[in-house]
C-alpha cells in the first residue's frame, strides 16, 4: 500500500527507491509506504498553488463556504476509515481518533464556512468630509503549512486548512512524515468534495528538505507551523519577511493554591497530563503545588492515575495508547531518570509496560519533589508524565514559573476565583485556564504563545485563524463631485 502525495490535482507516488515504511506504534507492523518528496516536488506544488490562488481569490465567500461544507460531509462519510488509520499510524485510542476526525476535523470546515460569511468589512471615519475609507479582507495567496504528528488531522484542519481555504488561500501542506499516511487518505476527501485543482497540494518529506523548500519559495506568501521551538525559529529566519503563524513549544505550569478544590484539581491534572499520552503542546507538564496541600493532592492523583488504562487503542476500555515514536519514549525515560538523579521521587511509572507488541507503551508517570534544575521542569517533555514541584509561599511562584521559557498555556486552581482571575491577568501566557487543566481548549478559543517567549507568535482557532490567514486592504475614495 502506497500513500501518495497530491500535487496540482494529481496523485504522485514517487520513485520506489525514495519511499519510506509506515510502521505502526500500536503493533509494530508495516502499514505501507509513503513517498519522500524532493525540492522539485515542493516547487511544483507551490507553482500549482500560485496558479490556483487567483481562482480562489475570485470566489465569493459563499462559494468557499459551500466548498467547506462539502468537504465536511466527505470527512463525515469517511470518518471510521480515517480514524482507524489514524490510530494505527499514531497510536491514540480509536475513540480519540474518531473524535479528532469528526469532532475537530470535520467541524473545523463547518465552522470556517460559517465564520467566513461574517468577517465583515469596516468603514473608517475620516476628518475630510469628502473622503471615505473602507477595509476589506483578502487572502494572502499561497500558504505553506507544516503540521505536527500529535494531532495529524485536527491541528492541520482547525488551525490552517479549513480557515485557510475559507479565506481563499491556496495551500501547500507538508505533514509530519510519521503521520503522512493518514494525511494522504484525508486529502482524498477534499478531492471528492470537488476542491479546485491546485487548491491544496500535499507534499511529503523531511522538514529540512520539503519544509524548507516551501518556506523559502518566492511564490509562497505566508507560513503556518506547529511544532518545536528550534524548528520554528529556523522557519521564521528562513521565511524572512513573510507572515508566520507559529505555535511552538509549551511547558506551562499548573498552579495549585492552598485553597484549591483538591478532588477537582486532581481530576483535571490527571486528565490533562495523560490525554493523548501527554503528547499535547498544552499538556500539564509541571505542577506547582502549595506545600500545605501537596501530600493530600498527591494521594488523589495516585488513585486517579490508577484509572488510566494503558493498552490496545482498539480496546474500548483503553484510555491511553502508546507514545508515537522512539524519540518521544527515549526523551520521557531520560528526563525521568534525570529528575530522580537530581532529587525527585518516582511515585509511579517511569518505565515501558511489559508484554506489549512494541516498546512504546510508556506507563503513566508521576514524579514528586521535582527540582527546578531538572530537565523535565525546564524543557518540553511531550509525554505521559506528571511532575510535581512544591512551594511554601506564593512569593516563590514567579521564580518557579520563570524556570522554563515557554509561555503557551497555564492553569490556576483555587476556590477564590477573584484571586485566580487577578493572578491570571498578571501571568504572561497565551491562554490560562482557571480550575481546569492547561490542555483544555475549544476550537473557538484563540491559542498561541505570549510575545517574546519560546512559544511562538500569532493566534489560531475560530475566527482568529481566518484573521491571521488573510490581510486587510484599504481603499480611500475622494468624492470629487461633492
Phi, psi and omega in degrees: 000127177247132176257098192279169171278167181226110185229124177056041177077010181233146177272138186222122184262355179068185180276153182299326181287344182257024182255155180234144178291145170254111184248131183282130173288347181282312186241344185084359182278157177278125181268339182155207182224152171239144174282142176259111187288172180242173176297330177294322176297318179298320179296316179299321181294315180294319178299317179295317179296321179298318178295319183288333185299329180293319178295316181298320182296332180277345178290144176286161178297332179288324177293319178291326176296318178296322177297315179298322179293322177295321177298315179301319180297318180293323177296315179301319181296328185251018189297320182293318179297315180294318181295322179297313179294322178300315178296314182296322183277326185264311181116351182287153178306145184302321180299321177291321179296319178296321177294323179294319182289308185274319186280334180246307187294305180295317182297327182298324178287323177294317181294317179297324179298322179283316186295322184295335180284347183242016175276082191287152174280170185229137171263127183259124178291136180241160179286329181278118182292345182263008180233151175227141176234137176222151178247153176211157183264137177231149176296153180285332180128251178259120180255125172269121183245123177241110190249159185269175181266346188290324170229079191302326179256317184300309180297312183300318185280314182295315184281321194231304191294310182295306179295327181294315178291319178300323180284346177101016178273149165268147192232138167249114187256124176245096179282162173300132183305327183286352174228030184279339180296313180290330175296319179297314179296324180296320182298334177299328177296319180293321178297315180296335181281357178087032178298128180304143181308130177085354182296315177230128181237127181257117178239125185256134177168179181288146182304313181297344179259290185287311181302315181295319180298322178289317183298316186272353184299136183294340180265356174280126185270327185203164185231139170237132183214135169237125181168204186288155179296315178301317179293320178299320178296321177296317179299313180300321179291316181290330181286342181058243186269004180291143176299135180234127173254107190235118168252114187250208190297157177222143174205044189295145179278145167254115187262120181251109180278168187297333184261017183293150170285103190292325178296311178297319182295312180300317179300314182292319182294317179295315179300316184283339179276325190248356174298138182055033182056031179075007184268064181224136181302328183257015180302152173289106184248348173205132184245120180260110190242134175296133184305327184296334183241002187299315182295316179296317180296319180301317179300318179293320179297318179300313181296319181287330177292331176298338180275351176285117186259101178277128181177202181299120182299341180267359173277126185297341180274350181286134177246348179214129179259190179291160171288166192286322185208174184296325181298318178297313181300314181296320181294316180298313182294320181289322178290325176296315179297319179296318181297318179295320180296334182261011172117353180287157178251125178279114183269321182204154174073220180082015180206171178276138178288131182282158174079017181257159183296332178229169179264031180254003180273086181276132178291143175301130190244137176238131176237137178240159180057038177291140181265157184293337180273000178288140180301326182292341175272322187274328187252168174279123183273311178065048179201178187281072181227139176239096181267136181247127173245136183256146174225152181259338183218141181296343177294342178281343189300314181305318180291321178297315180296319183288351181287353174229140189275358187274142184222049181274299180219162178208171178218147177230132179242120181195145173285339179273088185295324178301313180296317180297321179294318179295320178295318181300320181292339180271342181277139183263080178228156180299315172209151186228131177259138177252124182059037175206151182299152183298337183275355178296131179204140174247147184295350177272353184268132176291128181240146178162166184280157177287147182302140177080002181259183180270015187251012171103192184214149180094173181229135178240152179115135177055217182292342183292328175295317179297319178297318180293326186265016173222172178223151179280135171243149182234137175238130176247127182245130175256115181281096186287339183272002183278000000 
